[in-house]
């Protein structure tokens, strides 16, 4: 895969851009984790007196409930709404799984938020198929592996891909081919243009412009006299389907994790505990390599029948100590039922709630031990860099038959 590492996005190339957006993200995570909420009007947010809506399920949106709306207004519109307090650690964990999938299909992933991203998959046909094929694959994997739905847009530019993904929510897929941008955009209302809010929409409406096609056909000089030269040029270019901005992959990771699928289903806890220690060490090595510490540890278990469960724990202080993360994961595994009977085909360890290793942190009585653990990990990292991965192992990972 080394041929993909240096891949760049070039202006003017026949680009293939994907925009992916998890549907009603916070509310969908709550419905996934509590099946009794399925089909219910779920509203995630604060208390009824002073809180605001963070997210609303599609069942709640039918009543007019929207994000950032006062909770009191939401409950007036939808008295039967089920109000859930936000669980940000759960959303970060799901986001980490989402971005881990995206990273497998392109090195050019631009995260816009926990639940939304652009991908430039130009030139990835040989490896993964064309843009629509990659989008369908990602949608299938997100549903199967994370238990959520994602809407996707495929287009030659970021602007058109973003609009495409919005049109058929939830669980939609809209493809706009090269040269089809104008025909796709022109029938749409002007508020779909980036930069058009309520004030600008009213200005355009006073000029008789109600669709993107109207803006494209309107005299730019007249538009500039109303909105200013920069805004007029911006809107005219978008209305013509012109958007040469590249996908910018420079973002801090939401989470760092590692998963393994076993050749045969595992039915015992002791071998799983040993393997999880190794996964924890590998994840922490990646944390240290990136200069991060993590506060949230998540264990993912997939049973032999492909059903999945996860457990997570928020640590008192962020860490990159493999020993501490390993102990946490083993404790989480103890809370997973039916391993012996059902068998396990996959385990995953991920760390989220990331912060820089240079960020100040509250001191505790065990910080000396934690810092020694991280220092030991960095020493082992240097040995592995010099002599190769696997040159140093925990005793539990050494095969007695090895010399």
VEXDREN-2710 file (C-alpha; in Angstrom, 1 decimal):
% VEXDREN-2710
k/r/px/py/pz
1/UNK/0.0/0.0/0.0
2/UNK/3.0/2.3/0.0
3/UNK/2.0/3.7/-3.4
4/UNK/-1.0/5.4/-1.7
5/UNK/0.9/7.2/1.0
6/UNK/2.1/10.0/-1.2
7/UNK/-1.1/10.4/-3.1
8/UNK/-2.2/14.0/-3.5
9/UNK/-5.3/15.8/-4.7
10/UNK/-4.7/17.9/-7.8
11/UNK/-6.9/20.8/-8.9
12/UNK/-8.3/20.2/-12.4
13/UNK/-8.0/16.5/-12.2
14/UNK/-11.1/14.3/-12.8
15/UNK/-11.6/14.1/-9.1
16/UNK/-13.9/11.7/-7.2
17/UNK/-15.0/13.2/-3.8
18/UNK/-17.2/11.5/-1.2
19/UNK/-19.1/13.3/1.5
20/UNK/-20.3/11.0/4.3
21/UNK/-22.5/12.0/7.1
22/UNK/-23.8/9.7/9.9
23/UNK/-27.6/10.1/10.2
24/UNK/-28.9/11.8/13.3
25/UNK/-25.7/10.8/15.0
26/UNK/-26.1/11.3/18.7
27/UNK/-29.8/10.1/18.7
28/UNK/-28.9/7.1/16.5
29/UNK/-26.2/6.0/18.9
30/UNK/-28.7/6.1/21.7
31/UNK/-31.2/4.1/19.7
32/UNK/-28.5/1.6/18.8
33/UNK/-27.4/1.1/22.4
34/UNK/-31.0/0.9/23.7
35/UNK/-33.3/-0.9/21.3
36/UNK/-36.4/0.2/23.3
37/UNK/-35.8/3.6/21.8
38/UNK/-36.1/2.4/18.2
39/UNK/-39.0/4.2/16.5
40/UNK/-39.3/6.6/19.4
41/UNK/-38.9/10.4/19.1
42/UNK/-35.5/10.7/20.8
43/UNK/-34.1/14.1/21.7
44/UNK/-30.6/14.3/23.1
45/UNK/-29.9/17.4/25.2
46/UNK/-30.2/19.2/28.5
47/UNK/-33.0/19.7/30.9
48/UNK/-36.4/21.1/29.9
49/UNK/-36.0/24.4/31.7
50/UNK/-32.7/25.8/30.3
51/UNK/-31.3/23.0/28.1
52/UNK/-30.9/22.9/24.3
53/UNK/-31.3/20.1/21.8
54/UNK/-28.0/18.5/20.8
55/UNK/-29.6/16.1/18.3
56/UNK/-33.0/14.7/17.4
57/UNK/-34.0/11.4/15.8
58/UNK/-35.9/11.5/12.6
59/UNK/-39.0/10.5/14.5
60/UNK/-38.6/13.7/16.5
61/UNK/-37.7/15.8/13.5
62/UNK/-41.1/15.1/12.0
63/UNK/-42.6/17.3/14.8
64/UNK/-40.2/20.1/13.9
65/UNK/-37.6/19.4/16.5
66/UNK/-34.1/20.6/15.5
67/UNK/-30.6/20.9/16.8
68/UNK/-29.8/24.0/18.9
69/UNK/-33.5/24.5/19.6
70/UNK/-34.4/25.2/23.3
71/UNK/-35.5/22.0/24.9
72/UNK/-38.7/23.7/26.2
73/UNK/-39.6/24.4/22.6
74/UNK/-38.8/20.9/21.5
75/UNK/-41.1/19.4/24.2
76/UNK/-43.9/21.8/23.3
77/UNK/-43.6/20.6/19.7
78/UNK/-43.2/16.9/20.6
79/UNK/-44.6/16.3/24.2
80/UNK/-43.9/12.5/23.9
81/UNK/-40.2/13.0/23.1
82/UNK/-37.8/10.8/25.0
83/UNK/-35.1/13.1/26.4
84/UNK/-31.6/11.6/26.8
85/UNK/-28.7/13.2/28.4
86/UNK/-25.6/13.3/26.1
87/UNK/-23.0/10.5/26.4
88/UNK/-20.1/12.1/24.7
89/UNK/-17.7/9.2/25.4
90/UNK/-20.1/6.9/23.5
91/UNK/-20.3/9.3/20.5
92/UNK/-16.5/9.7/20.4
93/UNK/-16.1/5.9/20.4
94/UNK/-18.5/5.5/17.5
95/UNK/-16.8/8.3/15.7
96/UNK/-13.5/6.6/16.1
97/UNK/-14.8/3.5/14.5
98/UNK/-16.3/5.5/11.7
99/UNK/-13.1/7.3/10.8
100/UNK/-11.1/4.0/11.1
101/UNK/-13.3/2.6/8.3
102/UNK/-12.8/5.8/6.2
103/UNK/-9.0/5.7/6.6
104/UNK/-8.9/2.3/4.9
105/UNK/-10.1/3.7/1.6
106/UNK/-8.0/6.9/1.2
107/UNK/-5.2/8.7/2.9
108/UNK/-7.1/11.9/2.1
109/UNK/-9.8/12.1/4.8
110/UNK/-11.0/15.5/6.0
111/UNK/-13.0/15.3/9.2
112/UNK/-15.6/18.1/9.6
113/UNK/-17.0/16.9/12.9
114/UNK/-17.4/13.6/14.8
115/UNK/-19.9/12.4/12.3
116/UNK/-19.0/14.0/9.0
117/UNK/-16.1/13.8/6.5
118/UNK/-14.9/14.3/3.0
119/UNK/-12.8/11.6/1.2
120/UNK/-10.8/12.1/-2.0
121/UNK/-10.9/8.6/-3.6
122/UNK/-9.5/9.8/-7.0
123/UNK/-7.3/7.0/-8.4
124/UNK/-8.5/4.4/-5.9
125/UNK/-10.5/2.4/-8.6
126/UNK/-7.8/-0.3/-8.9
127/UNK/-7.9/-1.0/-5.2
128/UNK/-11.5/-0.5/-4.2
129/UNK/-13.7/0.3/-7.3
130/UNK/-15.2/3.5/-8.5
131/UNK/-16.6/6.2/-6.2
132/UNK/-20.2/4.8/-6.0
133/UNK/-18.8/1.4/-5.2
134/UNK/-16.6/2.7/-2.4
135/UNK/-19.5/4.7/-1.0
136/UNK/-21.7/1.6/-1.0
137/UNK/-19.0/-0.5/0.7
138/UNK/-18.5/2.1/3.4
139/UNK/-22.3/2.3/4.0
140/UNK/-22.5/-1.4/4.3
141/UNK/-19.6/-1.6/6.7
142/UNK/-20.8/1.3/8.9
143/UNK/-24.2/-0.5/9.3
144/UNK/-22.6/-3.9/9.9
145/UNK/-19.7/-2.9/12.1
146/UNK/-21.0/0.2/14.0
147/UNK/-24.7/-0.3/13.8
148/UNK/-25.4/3.1/12.3
149/UNK/-26.5/4.4/8.9
150/UNK/-24.6/7.0/6.9
151/UNK/-25.7/9.1/3.9
152/UNK/-23.2/9.6/1.1
153/UNK/-22.7/11.9/-1.8
154/UNK/-20.3/11.2/-4.7
155/UNK/-19.3/14.1/-7.0
156/UNK/-16.3/15.8/-8.7
157/UNK/-16.2/18.5/-6.0
158/UNK/-16.7/19.0/-2.2
159/UNK/-19.6/21.4/-2.7
160/UNK/-21.6/19.1/-4.9
161/UNK/-20.8/16.0/-2.9
162/UNK/-22.0/17.8/0.3
163/UNK/-25.3/18.8/-1.2
164/UNK/-25.7/15.3/-2.7
165/UNK/-25.4/13.6/0.7
166/UNK/-28.0/15.8/2.2
167/UNK/-30.7/15.1/-0.4
168/UNK/-31.9/11.6/0.5
169/UNK/-31.3/11.3/4.3
170/UNK/-31.4/9.0/6.1
171/UNK/-29.3/6.2/4.6
172/UNK/-29.1/7.8/1.2
173/UNK/-26.6/7.7/-1.7
174/UNK/-26.7/10.3/-4.5
175/UNK/-24.1/10.2/-7.3
176/UNK/-23.3/13.2/-9.5
177/UNK/-21.0/12.4/-12.4
178/UNK/-18.4/14.5/-14.1
179/UNK/-20.2/17.1/-16.3
180/UNK/-23.5/16.6/-14.5
181/UNK/-23.0/19.3/-11.8
182/UNK/-25.0/22.1/-13.5
183/UNK/-28.0/19.9/-14.3
184/UNK/-28.0/18.6/-10.7
185/UNK/-27.6/22.0/-9.0
186/UNK/-29.8/24.4/-11.0
187/UNK/-33.2/23.1/-9.9
188/UNK/-32.3/23.3/-6.2
189/UNK/-33.3/26.2/-4.0
190/UNK/-30.8/29.0/-3.4
191/UNK/-30.4/28.3/0.3
192/UNK/-28.5/25.2/-0.8
193/UNK/-25.6/27.4/-1.8
194/UNK/-22.8/27.7/0.8
195/UNK/-22.9/31.1/2.4
196/UNK/-26.6/31.7/1.8
197/UNK/-28.4/32.2/5.1
198/UNK/-31.7/33.7/5.8
199/UNK/-30.6/37.3/5.2
200/UNK/-28.9/36.5/1.9
201/UNK/-31.7/34.3/0.8
202/UNK/-34.1/37.2/1.3
203/UNK/-31.8/39.5/-0.7
204/UNK/-31.7/37.0/-3.6
205/UNK/-35.5/36.5/-3.4
206/UNK/-35.9/40.3/-3.8
207/UNK/-33.9/40.0/-7.0
208/UNK/-36.3/37.3/-8.2
209/UNK/-33.7/34.5/-7.6
210/UNK/-35.2/31.4/-6.0
211/UNK/-33.1/28.6/-7.5
212/UNK/-29.4/28.0/-8.0
213/UNK/-30.1/28.1/-11.8
214/UNK/-31.5/31.6/-11.3
215/UNK/-28.2/32.7/-9.7
216/UNK/-26.1/31.1/-12.4
217/UNK/-28.0/33.0/-15.1
218/UNK/-28.1/36.4/-13.3
219/UNK/-25.8/39.2/-14.2
220/UNK/-22.8/39.1/-11.8
221/UNK/-22.3/42.9/-11.8
222/UNK/-25.9/43.4/-10.6
223/UNK/-25.5/40.7/-8.0
224/UNK/-22.3/42.5/-6.8
225/UNK/-24.1/45.8/-6.3
226/UNK/-26.5/44.0/-4.0
227/UNK/-24.2/41.6/-2.1
228/UNK/-20.7/42.9/-2.7
229/UNK/-18.1/41.7/-5.2
230/UNK/-16.7/38.9/-3.2
231/UNK/-20.0/37.3/-2.3
232/UNK/-21.3/37.7/-5.8
233/UNK/-18.3/36.0/-7.4
234/UNK/-18.5/33.2/-4.7
235/UNK/-22.1/32.4/-5.4
236/UNK/-21.8/32.7/-9.2
237/UNK/-18.9/30.2/-9.1
238/UNK/-20.8/27.7/-6.9
239/UNK/-24.0/28.1/-9.0
240/UNK/-21.9/27.1/-12.1
241/UNK/-20.7/24.0/-10.2
242/UNK/-17.1/25.4/-9.8
243/UNK/-15.3/24.3/-6.6
244/UNK/-11.6/23.4/-6.8
245/UNK/-11.0/23.1/-3.1
246/UNK/-9.0/20.1/-2.2
247/UNK/-9.7/17.6/0.6
248/UNK/-7.3/18.5/3.4
249/UNK/-6.4/15.5/5.5
250/UNK/-4.5/17.4/8.3
251/UNK/-6.7/16.7/11.3
252/UNK/-6.1/15.4/14.7
253/UNK/-7.4/11.8/15.1
254/UNK/-10.6/11.3/17.0
255/UNK/-9.4/7.9/18.3
256/UNK/-6.7/5.4/17.8
257/UNK/-7.4/1.7/17.8
258/UNK/-6.6/-1.8/16.7
259/UNK/-8.8/-4.8/15.8
260/UNK/-8.0/-8.4/15.0
261/UNK/-10.2/-11.1/13.5
262/UNK/-9.2/-14.6/14.7
263/UNK/-8.7/-17.5/12.3
264/UNK/-10.9/-19.6/14.6
265/UNK/-13.5/-18.5/17.1
266/UNK/-12.1/-18.2/20.7
267/UNK/-14.2/-19.6/23.5
268/UNK/-12.0/-18.9/26.5
269/UNK/-11.3/-15.8/28.5
270/UNK/-7.6/-16.4/29.3
271/UNK/-6.4/-16.4/25.6
272/UNK/-8.6/-13.3/25.0
273/UNK/-7.0/-11.5/27.9
274/UNK/-3.5/-12.3/26.6
275/UNK/-4.4/-11.0/23.2
276/UNK/-6.0/-7.9/24.5
277/UNK/-2.8/-7.0/26.4
278/UNK/-1.0/-7.2/23.0
279/UNK/-3.6/-5.0/21.4
280/UNK/-3.4/-2.5/24.2
281/UNK/0.4/-2.3/23.8
282/UNK/0.0/-1.7/20.1
283/UNK/-2.6/1.0/20.5
284/UNK/-0.5/2.8/23.1
285/UNK/2.6/2.6/20.9
286/UNK/0.6/4.4/18.2
287/UNK/-0.6/7.0/20.9
288/UNK/3.0/7.7/21.8
289/UNK/4.1/7.9/18.2
290/UNK/1.5/10.5/17.6
291/UNK/2.3/12.4/20.8
292/UNK/-1.1/11.7/22.4
293/UNK/-2.6/10.5/25.7
294/UNK/-6.1/9.1/25.9
295/UNK/-8.8/9.3/28.5
296/UNK/-11.4/6.8/27.2
297/UNK/-10.7/3.1/26.6
298/UNK/-13.1/1.1/24.6
299/UNK/-13.3/-2.7/24.1
300/UNK/-15.1/-4.1/21.1
301/UNK/-16.1/-7.8/20.9
302/UNK/-17.7/-9.5/18.0
303/UNK/-19.2/-12.9/18.6
304/UNK/-19.1/-15.9/16.3
305/UNK/-22.6/-15.1/15.0
306/UNK/-21.4/-11.6/14.0
307/UNK/-23.4/-9.8/16.7
308/UNK/-21.3/-7.2/18.6
309/UNK/-21.0/-5.6/22.0
310/UNK/-18.7/-3.0/23.4
311/UNK/-17.6/-1.7/26.8
312/UNK/-15.9/1.6/27.6
313/UNK/-14.4/3.3/30.6
314/UNK/-13.3/6.8/31.2
315/UNK/-9.9/7.0/33.1
316/UNK/-9.2/9.5/35.9
317/UNK/-6.4/10.9/33.9
318/UNK/-5.3/10.5/30.2
319/UNK/-2.5/8.0/29.6
320/UNK/-0.4/6.3/26.9
321/UNK/0.7/3.5/29.3
322/UNK/0.1/0.1/27.8
323/UNK/0.0/-1.6/31.2
324/UNK/-2.8/0.7/32.4
325/UNK/-4.8/0.4/29.2
326/UNK/-4.3/-3.4/29.2
327/UNK/-5.6/-3.7/32.8
328/UNK/-8.6/-1.5/31.9
329/UNK/-9.4/-3.7/28.9
330/UNK/-9.1/-6.9/30.9
331/UNK/-11.5/-5.4/33.4
332/UNK/-13.9/-4.5/30.6
333/UNK/-13.8/-8.0/29.3
334/UNK/-14.9/-9.4/32.6
335/UNK/-18.2/-7.6/32.0
336/UNK/-18.8/-9.3/28.7
337/UNK/-21.1/-12.3/29.0
338/UNK/-21.4/-15.6/27.1
339/UNK/-17.9/-15.7/25.7
340/UNK/-17.4/-19.4/26.4
341/UNK/-20.7/-20.4/24.9
342/UNK/-21.0/-18.1/22.0
343/UNK/-17.3/-17.8/20.9
344/UNK/-15.5/-14.6/19.8
345/UNK/-14.4/-13.9/16.3
346/UNK/-13.0/-10.4/16.7
347/UNK/-11.7/-8.1/19.4
348/UNK/-10.7/-4.5/19.2
349/UNK/-9.2/-2.0/21.6
350/UNK/-9.4/1.8/20.9
351/UNK/-8.5/4.9/22.8
352/UNK/-10.4/8.2/22.4
353/UNK/-10.7/11.5/24.3
354/UNK/-7.2/12.3/23.0
355/UNK/-5.0/15.2/24.0
356/UNK/-1.4/16.2/23.5
357/UNK/1.2/14.5/25.7
358/UNK/2.4/18.0/26.4
359/UNK/-1.0/19.2/27.7
360/UNK/-1.0/19.9/31.5
361/UNK/-2.8/17.3/33.5
362/UNK/-4.0/17.0/37.1
363/UNK/-1.5/15.1/39.3
364/UNK/-2.6/12.1/41.2
365/UNK/-0.9/9.8/43.7
366/UNK/-0.2/7.1/41.0
367/UNK/1.1/9.6/38.4
368/UNK/4.7/8.5/39.1
369/UNK/3.8/4.9/38.2
370/UNK/1.9/6.1/35.1
371/UNK/4.8/8.2/33.9
372/UNK/7.2/5.4/34.5
373/UNK/4.9/3.2/32.4
374/UNK/4.9/5.7/29.5
375/UNK/8.7/6.1/29.8
376/UNK/9.1/2.3/29.6
377/UNK/6.8/2.3/26.6
378/UNK/8.9/4.9/24.8
379/UNK/12.1/2.9/25.5
380/UNK/10.4/-0.2/24.0
381/UNK/9.3/1.9/21.0
382/UNK/13.0/2.8/20.4
383/UNK/14.0/-0.8/20.6
384/UNK/11.3/-1.8/18.2
385/UNK/12.3/0.9/15.8
386/UNK/15.9/-0.3/15.8
387/UNK/15.5/-4.0/15.9
388/UNK/12.0/-4.5/14.4
389/UNK/8.4/-4.9/15.6
390/UNK/8.1/-7.9/18.0
391/UNK/11.8/-7.8/19.1
392/UNK/10.5/-7.1/22.6
393/UNK/7.4/-8.9/24.0
394/UNK/5.6/-9.3/27.2
395/UNK/6.3/-12.7/28.8
396/UNK/2.7/-13.8/28.3
397/UNK/3.2/-13.4/24.5
398/UNK/6.4/-15.5/24.2
399/UNK/5.9/-18.9/22.6
400/UNK/7.7/-21.5/24.8
401/UNK/8.9/-23.2/21.6
402/UNK/10.9/-20.0/20.6
403/UNK/14.6/-19.9/21.3
END
